[in-house]
């Protein structure tokens, strides 16, 4: 199961960096985009926050001495392994 978490971590990091780059690009041309620019800014901001949450959760859950979170991760791992069978 460690490979799946590593893959999720790497993908979340990649999407987080790309959404941050898109946020910066959108902020630069905000005047040209008009009202749609604010919608785009909010959308990529929410994506960025979600990816950062996944990254922090992944780092927090990867430590074995973290009580309830580790139990939830183990339950999720069991659920993932059931789908593979």
Secondary structure, 3 states (H helix, E strand, C coil): CHHHHHHHHHHHHHHHHHHHHHHHHHHHCHHHHCHHHHHHHHHHHHHHHHHHHHHHHHHHHCCCCCHHHHHHHHHHHHHHHHHHC
